[in-house]
Amino acid sequence: MTGSADGLSASGTRDALDELARLLLAVENTQSVLQRVVDLARQVVPARAEVSITVVRDERATTAAFTGDMARHLDETQYGQGYGPCVEAALGGQLIEVTDGRTESRWPEYIPIFLEFGALSSLAVPVPAAQLAAGLNVYAPVAGAFTDEHRYAVAQLAAYAAVALANLEALQDARDQAANLRAAMESRAAIEQAKGILIERFKVTPDQAFRLLTAVSMNTNRKVRDLAEQLVLTGELTP
C-alpha cells in the first residue's frame, strides 16, 4: 500500500487502522506503536509526504516519532520559535492546514524555513490524548496536497496514536508511584536504623528517639531522612 498524490482508497485506510489495532493489542512498546502510526500515515497520505508526532509535556514540545528529516526539522523549528501549525494543533485541539506555503501569511518566521526544506503544504491534526497535548503532522512537497479522504485518514490514525500515548502516561504514572514507594521505604529503613542507634546510645524509647531526630531536623533545617542517613553512616548527628 503506497501513498498517492491523487487520493487513497477507503480499504487502504481500513487496512492501516486494522494493523494499528492489532499492534495495540499485541506486545508492543509505546515508541514502536507511535513509529508505526507515522509509518502507516505516510502510506495513506500524498506521495513523498513526511509525517511526525508532536507531544507537549510540561510545556515542552518534542517529536515522538517521524518518517524523515524534513518532518523532524520543521517540527523542531516550530518548537524553537514557540509557534507554528504543529504546535497550535497540539495545544489548540484544532486541525490546521497550510494549503500553499508560497501564499501563506501566518507564521512569517517559520514559513521561509518551511519552503526552504521543500514543503509546500502541511496538515496538523490534534491527537485526542487526555493527559497531554499532541498532534499528528504531515508535510507535503506539493501545494493543495490534501483531500477530505486524507484529512479523515490522518484524523483516524491520530485517534489510535492517542491510545498509545495514554498507555505511555499510565506507564509513567506507575513508574513514578513505584519510585515514590521505593524512596519512602528507603527513608523509613534509614530512620528505623537511626532510631535504633539512639535507643542504644541514650537508653531512650523509640518515640523519644524519633522526637530527638525531629528536633534536630527543625533546629538545622534538614530533612529527618538526611539526618538519619548521616547517623547511620557516620555515627554522628550534627549539622
Secondary structure, 3 states (H helix, E strand, C coil): CCCCCCCCCHHHHHHHHHHHHHHHHCCCCHHHHHHHHHHHHHHHCCCCCEEEEEEEECCEEEEEEECCHHHHHHHHHHHHHCCCHHHHHHHHCCCEEECCHHHCCCCCCCHHHHHHCCCCEEEEEEECCCCCEEEEEEEECCCCCCCHHHHHHHHHHHHHHHHHHHHHHHHHHHHHHHHHHHHHHHHHHHHHHHHHHHHHHHCCCHHHHHHHHHHHHHHHCCCHHHHHHHHHHHCCCCC
